[in-house]
Amino acid sequence: MNLISFKHLVIGACMFAAAGMALALKPTEKVADAGPKVDLEVLIPKEFGDWKMDETIRPLIANPEQEAMINKIYNQTLTRTYINSRNERIMLSIAYGGDQSDSMAVHKPEVCYPAQGFQILKNASGSLATGEGDIPVKRLVATQGSRIEPITYWMTVGDAVALGGMKWKIQQMKYGLTGKIPDGLLFRVSSIQSDDAKAYQTQDVFTRDLLKAMSPSGRQRIIGNPGAAG
């Protein structure tokens, strides 16, 4: 009887210690609180290179349910349409979240587009040369009726691009082990065009032009540290 009681006491003590350790390791410091505040309206120029804002076309607008979810996940969102001298249009959407913990998972286009009635016909991984290094991206093609919309996007967690669920989790855990909660964003460009290969080329040109026009600190906010991408 004493042996059983002692055994239970040891198990209870171990459980208590594990609970205390988990509490001690729980991230509490938000990276977003340590640096300059993000203002996407200021961060992203309205005109650069051969591109300027076009008010005639708006990017995909979320339905009320999707919008409520996005507002819960992200602190800021930015949606703009740009046009160049060749009448090529690019729709830009950026969403920034100061808390990329488990309760603030990213909202991927693979989810939000079907929620708007689109079908995802293509979903492939790619790479984008930014001028600061290559980063991994996702290339999608979404359709709704006669509308064909090729999409390029990436996500950041802290200082790195992380697309896959496992890589996203590893990056999150890296911060968690230091007691920090990483911020992150989703950067998406798209265009209405049936030739997805040509669309991706134009999207890449647009993205490089945008990054080139930004300050080094602003550029790092958007693409993180390319050497840490996964």
Secondary structure, DSSP 8 states (H G I E B T S, - for coil): -HHHHHHHHHHHHHHHHHHHHHHHHS--EEHHHHS----HHHHS-SEETTEEE-TT-------HHHHHHHHHH-SEEEEEEEE-TT--EEEEEEEEES--SGGG----HHHHHHHTT-EEEEEEEEEEE-SS-EEEEEEEEEEETTEEEEEEEEEEETTEE--SHHHHHHHHHHHHTTTEE--EEEEEEE---S-HHHHHHHHHHHHHHHHHHS-HHHHHHHH--GGG--
